[in-house]
Amino acid sequence: MRKFLAGAFALMVIAAVCGYGFWTQQRPQGHYLSDLRIELAIDQGVPSGRGNLLGIEPLLFPGDYQNLRRLHRKLSAYLEQARNRGLVNERTVVILPEHIGTWLWARGEKNELYQVTQRREAWQWLELSNPLRYGLAMLAATGDDRRADAHLRMKADQMAADYQQLFGGLAREFGVTLVAGSIILPAPYMENGVLRAGDGPLFNSSLVFATDGTVLGRPQRQRYPDSETRRYIDAGQRQPLQVLPTPAGRLGVLVGSDSWYPENYRQLAAQSVQLIANPVFLGGKGSWHSAWRGNRHQPATAGLSVRQGEVSEQEAWQRLSKAASPGATSMSVFLRGQFWELGADGQGFANHDGVQLSGEPREGARLLNLWL
């Protein structure tokens, strides 16, 4: 009798494990409606044959990341509307916001992950649906927030491939130079023209794609991670900033809060930079008009002209970028939308010939155009 009960119990355990394994592989997809509207918030200058900076501030949600087809549909619809307005040509430099690639960790998961309202619930679904990958990633995780590290590390290879396929494809499809916001990957590097995830610490990095979809230069790492991500993102200060030749001029990229620091602009100016792209993610609904949070964990902030809490986020971002880049044309582009309980805020702006352009505030997706 004991042998029978033990055998029956063993069969039940095997059946449960097999059932769980089968469940983790299922990825049904529900219906999804997406708002493809976008408003032109800045349209400065006139076409002169020298090209333009075109910032796209998309309105994104977790469901947009369920598969690449959905995300491509939304971003290509924005670009198509810009093209219909005459804002896209072979000299256009398109700038997308920070972390637009980072949310690719959510691609290809169960419907429940996109339907919950809290990030911690989404993380639980991610872990339950990928137990082996998550467990191995936890073993390799570093930093103060090993759980956040593991969520990104466990899907790094897939994220790198998706990022290059999607944004390189958009650059080629529309014939533009494309600053593809940013993506968090472990020690990213290029190998024979292909973006790879390495084995080291996580970096918040940006890639620039040429008009034929190939990568220009190397992944540009964020040098001064902000307070929101410093617990699992490494600082990229050991890697110098690069300036890339584009049809519109010599281009540098400052990721997120890197646009606050004068030393970064000095590095770019020494390489004869002409255009500066600044992809930004500002978390927290309504934070654009709240007190500037600064970054007390970065010693370099002690030399800035504003202090934490003295001004709003809007005034701090605009004032710091204008003061530090007097000789170059720059554009800051913010991500918009809602990722579970985390809202995204901010209104993009540009600096050109000593004048700052902020345009009309909008609640939805925005286009920012600056003719050079």
N, C-alpha and C positions, 0 to 999 in steps of 0.2 A: 504493500500500500504506500509506504514511504517513497519507494522508487517511482511509483506511478505519479504521486503528487509532485515529486521533484522534477520528473520529466515534463509534467503538464505546466509547472511553473516556468521551467526553462523555455518551453515553447511559447508561453505567453510573453516572456521577456523578449525573445527573438522576434515575435510578431510585432510587439510594441516598438522595438528598435527599427525594424524594417519599415513599419508604418510611418514612424517619425522621419526616417531617411527619405521615404517617398514624398512626404508632406513638404519637406524642405526644398524639394526640387520643383514643386508646382508654383508657377508664376502667372495665374490668370490675370487678365487686364480688363478693367471696367471701362465704361464710356466716359469721355471727358470733353467738356466744352471749354474753349479758351478764348479770351478777349484779345484780338489781334490789332486793336486800335492803338495808334500812337500819335501824339501831338508834337508839332514843331515849336519848341520853346525858345530856341535861339537860332536866328538866321542872319548872320552878320557878314557884310561885305558883298562883293559881286565877283562872278567868275572871271579869272584873269589868265587861265591856262597854267597856273602854278599848283592847282589842286586845292584840297580842303581837308580840315579835320571834321569828322562826323562822329559825334558821340551818340551812343544808343543806350538809354537807360530803360531796360526792359522791366516789365511787370511780371514777376515769376512766382510760382508756387510749387510745392512738392510734386504735385501731379504732372507738372511740365517735365519732370525728370524721370518719369516712369520708363520712358524709352527715348532713344535718340530721335526717332521720327517726330515725336511731339515737340521736342525742344528745337529741332531744325525748322519745323513748320512755323513756330512762333518767331524765331529770329530771322528767318528768311522773309517772312511777311513784313517785318519791320524794315528790312533792307529793301524789299521790293517797293514799299511805300516811299522810302527815301529816293529810290531810283526814279519813281514816277514824278517826283518833285524836281528832278534834275540835279540831285545832290550826290550822285554816284558816278564816278568816272575812273579812268586808269590811274589818276594821281590822288585819289581819295585815300585817306588814312582813317579807318574805322576804329573807334575805341570802345571796348566793352568793359563792364565794371568788374571790380575785384570779386573773387570767389564764385564767379559764374561757372567756373569749372570745378570748384571744390564740391558743390552739391551733387556732382555726378556719383558720389558714393551711394546715392539713393536710387540709382538706375537699376531696373530689373528686379525689384523686390515685390513682395506680396501687396495686394490691394490695401490691406489693413494698415501698412506703414504710411500710406498717403492719406488715410482717412482719419487717423487719430489727431488730437489737437495739441499734444505736448511732445516736445522733442525726446524726452526721456522714454515715452511710450514708443516712439519711432525707433529709438535705439534698441529697445527691448525686442521689437519685432525683427530688427536687423540681426541681432545676436541669436535669437531663436531659429531664424531661418538659415543661418550660416554658422552652425556650431563649430565645425572643424576649422574653418578659415578664421573665425574669431578667436578661437583658442590659440592657434598658432601665432596670430598677430599679437595677442597679449604677451606671449613669451618674448617677442622681439620688440615690444613697445618700450619707449623711453620717455623722459620728461616727467613733469609733475602730474599730468593728467593722462595716465596710461590708457584709460578707457577710450578717450577721444582719439589718442594716437592710434589705437588698435582699429577703430572704426575706419580710419582713412587708410591705414597700412594694409588692411585685409583685402581691400579692393583696388590697390594702387595700380596694378598692371592693367586692369580693365579701365580704370579712370584715365590713365595716360593714353591708352589706345583710343578711347572715346573722344577725349579732348582733341587729339590731333585729327581724327577723322571728321569730327563735327566742324571745328573752326578752320582747319585747313581746307575743308570742302567748301565752306561759305566764302572764304577768300577767293578760291578758284572760281566758284560759281558766279560771283559778282565782280570779279576782276579788280579787287581792292587789296591794299595792304591792311591787315587786320591785327590789332593789338587785342589778344584774346583774354582780356581781364586777368584772372589768376586762377591757379589750382594749387592745392596743397598735396605734395607728394614726398615720399622719402628720397632724399638725395637725387633729384632728377638730373638726367644728362641726355645728350644726343648721341646716337650711335647710327652712323650711316644714314642720317636724315630722319631717324625715327626717335621719338621721345620715349625714354625708358625711365622706370622707377628703380632707384638703387636700394641699398640696404642700410643707409645711414639715417640720420635724424630727419624729421619733416621740415620742409621749407615751403613757404608761400611764394610761388614763382609765376612769372608771366612769359608767354611766348608770343613772338610776332611772326605772322605768316605773310609771305609775299603773294603777289597777284596770281601766281601759278600754284599756290597751296603749299609750297615748300617753306621750311622754317628758316628765318633770318637769325643768325647769331646763336646764342645759347639761352637756356632758361634764365631769366633775370630774377634773382632771388630778392625778396624783401629784406632790407638791411636792418630795419628797426621794427620788429613785430609789435603790434599794439597790445594794450592790456587785456583785450578779449581773448587773444590767442597765444600769448607768451608762455602759457603753461604747457603747451605741447609743440609750439613752433620754434625752430632754431633761428637765430639771427644770421643773415647772410653777409655780414660785414667783411668777411675774408674774401669775398668775390667782388671785384671792382665792377662799377657800373659800365655799361657798354652803350655806344652810339651807333646806330644802324643806318646805312644808306637806304632811302626810299625814293620813289618818284616825286614826292612832295618836299623832300629835304631830309636832313640828318636828324634821326629820331632817337630819343632816349625815353626810357620807361621808369617811372617811380611808382612802386606798388604801395597803395594805401597811404599810411601815415609817413612813409618816406618823403612825401612832398613837404613835410614840415621843416626839414633840416637843411640849413644853408650848405653844409659840407657836400651833400649830394649834388646840389646845383653847381658847386665849384668843380666837382669831378666831371660833370657833363659839359660845362663850359670849356674846360681844358681840352675837350675833344670836339670843339666847334659844333655843339648841339644847336639845332634850329627849332626843333619841335619836341615838346615833352608831353607824353601821355601819362595820366595819373588815374588808374582804375581804383575805385574806392567802394568799400562796404561799410556802412554806418548802421550798426544794430540798434534797435529800439524805436518803436513807433513814436513820433513826436520828438525825437532826440535832436533834430536839426536846430530847434529853437531852445533846447535845454542848455544848461551850463556845460562848457567844454570840459571833457573828462581828462584831457591830456594823456600823459603816460609817465607816471612817477617812477616806473621801473626802468626807464631809459635815462642814464645820466646826461645824455645829450640834450634833453629837454630843458636843462638848467640854463642853457644859453639862448633859449627862444625868447622872442619879444612879448609873448603873452604867457599868463600863468593860469594854472588849472582853476576853473571856477570863476575867473574874472569876466569872461565873455562867453557868448553862446558858441555852440559847435559851428554854426554857420560863419560867424565872424572870425573864429580862429582859423578854420580851413581857408577862407578867402584871404585873410590878412597874411597868413604865413606863406602861402604860395605866391602871392603878388610881390611880397617883399623879397623873396629869395630868387625870383626868376625875372629880373628886369630886362634881360637881353634875349629871351626866347619866348616863343608862343607856346602856351600850355593849355591843356584842357583836363579838368577833373570830371569824371563820370561815375555816378553812383548807381548801385543796384537798388531796385525797388521791388516791393512785393511782401509776402508773408510766408515764413517757413515755420509751420506749426505755431507756437506762441511767440516766436521771434519775428518782429517786424523789421523792415529795412526802411531807412529814411535818408534824406539828403537831396539837394537840388544841384545838379551839375553847373559848372561855370567855366569860363575861359579867360585867359590873360593874353592880350595882343596889343602891341605898340603902346604899352603903359596903361591900357584901359582894361578894366575888368568887366566882363559881360556875364550876367546871371540869368537873364531872360525871365519869362513868365513862369511862376510856380504852377505846377500841375499835380494832380493826384495820381494819374495813371502813368503810362509809359511816355517817355519824352525823347525827342530828337534834338541834338545840339549841333548846329552847323556853323562853321567858321571858314569863310573863303580866305585863302592866303594871298 
